[in-house]
Amino acid sequence: MSNTKEISRRRTFAIISHPDAGKTTLTEKFLLFGGAIQTAGAVKSNKIKKHATSDFMEIERQRGISVATSVMTFEYQDYLINLLDTPGHKDFAEDTYRTLTAVDSVVLVIDSVNGVEEQTRRLMEVCRMRNTPVIVFINKMDRDGKNRFDLLEEIEKELKIQLHPMTWPINSGKDFKGVYNLDAKSLLLFTANTKANEEDSMFIENLNDSVLNDKIGEKDANTLREDVELIDGVYGKLNSEDYLSGNVAPVFFGSAINNFGVKELLDTFIKVAPKPLDRETSKRVVHVDENKLSGFVFKIHANLDPRHRDRIAFIRVCSGKFERNKYYHHVRLDKDFRFSNPYSFMARSKDIIEDAYPGDVIGLFDTGNFKIGDTLTEGENFYFTGIPSFSPEIFKELVNKDPMKTKQLEKGITQLTDEGVAQLFTQFGGNKKIIGCVGELQFEVIQYRLLHEYGAAAEFRVLPFYKACWLTSNDQKKLEEFLRFKQQNSAEDKDGNPVYLAQSEWFLNTEITNNPDLQFHFTSEIHK
Ligand code: G4P
């Protein structure tokens, strides 16, 4: 039977932002609209996080950051929305980047006061790499923000994407009066702290109508008329193809905390955002409406429930229908598995499901069989491509503090790196274990988890490396020569791929110049 109906009602996306721009607040408002939660504050007070998703580790609570990616599923109108949350902290950026491989589009939140920030830039780079469709939500309009035209210009320039305003704000800060919906031609007046579905909106087709003056005052009415004329002239109507190809981003203005402008965003999102699409694999394109199941692991999450020592592998379904208790083929292990307790994640709890469709994310109970990038099929052998491993920026040697626990340490570090917490390199000739991370915080997480989950005491010794580059060459002999000659700086990753560890940018550039037969790569796709 065809899954077309189920596929076309699914929207799988992530909200991304620089920390503090309002991602959590916007998530909460989406969930309120979807009826997945009833009270504002449920996300912020960690109720959801505690039960369904992250907050699984002491360190996370201590630091007050959300380390793990969570999935929240809710229905809105006839759509089934899978919202993949991402950690805001930059030390966990790699986790976020991988999550972006499992979504079909993103909503990017920008703080109207701070504009484009460091994490915004990095996240957009990843979206651009994959041509992911983006909708922008400019948040905190209730605060004195940047001039709206300047802000649009800044975003376009810094994020290298063309914008298309869908709503237009009337002032900001204490003078913020609301937004005009350019598409629906309706005026939405700002009132603070409204709940979901209570909106004060009115249709004003002709902006010259004097009712506009009555509503927002003559001065602001005139400014709005001028702004809208200018915007209409420049932008015209949104071309959905431009959005779907990742070239143009629709923009909404609002205030998440006041639940203002959020419904406009959500209503447009379900209309324009892509449904699950076909995907590239190492062998062929997998069509989303094929009957046979395929899916890949983009995240592994340990100890979701602190009372158990289990892991959950998050699988994005790409084709077919996933069914509970049916046997599926684990391509890397060349083994068949069946899953009696597959989870789906509603906002508040995780529930066992009977089936899942393309676009869905399911959690599979795992005792160590899964690695990031693993693929499940109904027998065919292929891997989904484009799941990235990024070049780490901080390197430390893993030192065993308790020789009696060597085995536990080996097991622990293998599993943690399978989860994608960090990357493990082994120095050529020396067997030294080198851990590479993008952030310092990850080392703390590893040390903590090695001790608490595996009973292995370890410490780290700082290494003077600046970057890890994966090496390839058409001339195998030249590559081997280089690795032998640079033994101190050579290692292999977990899959045996050769890696050059550069002490500094200068060394790296020198080696690149001196070795024209070698290619130095800063990212490595888990499967090509
Ligand atoms: P994040 O997930 O992107 O890190 O941001 P989060 O939603 O946690 O929001 C960061 C802060 O910004 C929070 O304040 C939140 O209340 C505030 N905020 C979110 N949306 C708006 C908005 O539209 N207008 C204004 N003025 N503020 C907004 P906080 O003080 O850090 O936390 P809390 O004490 O309010 O929970």
Residues whose N, C-alpha, C, O or C-beta is under 5 A from the ligand:
A	BS01	G4P	S17 H18 P19 D20 A21 G22 K23 T24 T25 L26 K44 G88 N139 K140 M141 D142 R143 G254 S255 A256 I257 N258
